[in-house]
Amino acid sequence: MNFIIILLVFILMEGATWLIHKYIMHGFLWRLHKDHHDHNHDSSLERNDWFFVIFATPAIALMYFGAEAGYNYLFYMGVGITLYGAAYFFVHDIFIHQRIKVLRDTKNPYLLSIRRAHKQHHKHTGKERGECFGFLWVPVKYFKMYFNKK
């Protein structure tokens, strides 16, 4: 049952990510997210990186209180959020934005689809008129670009 909780939370995090990205990061917390789009900063860290702390806090709290209660469902919800956060870090920061230079020349159609959708997202430097707010699941048209090649 614990694995089911972890998996379900991991999957639900994709929807939460889309909503948070569209309505919070491109909404009232645009001040933190803006430098991720305009790259108008001098360091390798961005104000946008504070979202790591913002999103890690509830996961840590869930794991703490779940462990205190004998490793109940709260703990496994926190694990699901943490695993999604780790996937996000590896795919978004390492693969897409190449903070560590790996998989630059991949031919994997799934990874290419995600990279292309993210590029479409970043073509808009303002908070309005954005697209492709998801992370692990992007609009089908991007998958079709790479999965239908012969």
Secondary structure as UniProt FT lines:
FT   HELIX           2..19
FT   HELIX           20..28
FT   HELIX           30..38
FT   HELIX           47..49
FT   HELIX           50..68
FT   TURN            69..70
FT   HELIX           73..88
FT   HELIX           89..96
FT   TURN            104..105
FT   HELIX           109..122
FT   HELIX           140..147
//
